[in-house]
Amino acid sequence: MKTLSVFYFSGTGNTRFVAEETGKRLAEKYEVKIYDIGEEKNCAESAFAADKLLFAFPVYGSSPPVPMRRFIYANAKHIEGKEIFVIATQYMFSGDGAASLGRTIEKLGGKVIGAEHINMPNNLADCTALKIRNDFEIAKTLKKAEKRIDLFSRKILCGKRFRRGFNPVSHAVGYFCQRKWWRKGENAKKSSLLIHEERCIGCGICAAHCPVKNIIVEGRHAKALGNCAFCYRCVNLCPNRAISLFGKSIPEKQYKGPQSRKSLNLEKTSFHGSKNMET
């Protein structure tokens, strides 16, 4: 049986859900192992020895998150010559979200043989214009996501080449509608995370779960260090709803993710983990 390594970055569970559901389906043909790139010890060189690789990530402004971009460049030597699948998760549309990372992979010598976009529920809890939904409210969205995962997985299993977002029209939409403006101010936005001290109780949950270690606890309050990855994990985890990012308003409702907090290990000291799905 051929082997497949799936690498994902996920802030609030959406991309993890997609990575795991895709892995389950591909286990029909591959020995699948799934890795959270936020947990470096799980991403040793041996993980790249698989016959094929799959990278899954959320798109921000039609761009891959900084942690995934850094991961790709840091492991360039392992990507060269590999056949690779790319999955981008998004709330509405990204144009060429998957291709935005796919082009980088191909510049590094990898060969993207499959790419797909999966729409997932909104997790921007501090943006009042976008409604947060949980549990049964997101059932319809998840059903549609699973249907697309089924179709993409079937294409992979059948050896059919499918690369969503790699055409010129999608590239133009992604660049001019989102990425041009996002990348222009991306570095400045890293300092946008706001911790409302009057609400913060210094519990340290945000600091413990931040995938880029952007938050520390000093005295009785948490403090942001200006290197936010925009994943919205802390905004949705804070028990006192004391954190906001782009919306600046206190979240009225937090996103729980496509799975329960317990199943996502959010009740433990670490959010990260790897899954071995060998058959």
Secondary structure, DSSP 8 states (H G I E B T S, - for coil): -EEEEEEE--SSSHHHHHHHHHHHHHTTTEEEEEEETTSGGG--GGGGGSSEEEEEEE-BTTB--HHHHHHHHHTHHHHTT-EEEEEEEESS--SSHHHHHHHHHHHTT-EEEEEEEEE-----TT-TTS----GGGGHHHHHHHHHHHHHHHHHHHTT--EETT-SHHHHHHHIIIIIHHHHHTHHHHTT--EE-TTT-----HHHHH-TT--EEEETTEEEE-S------HHHHH-TT--EESSS-S--SS----SS-TTTTTTTSS-----EEE--
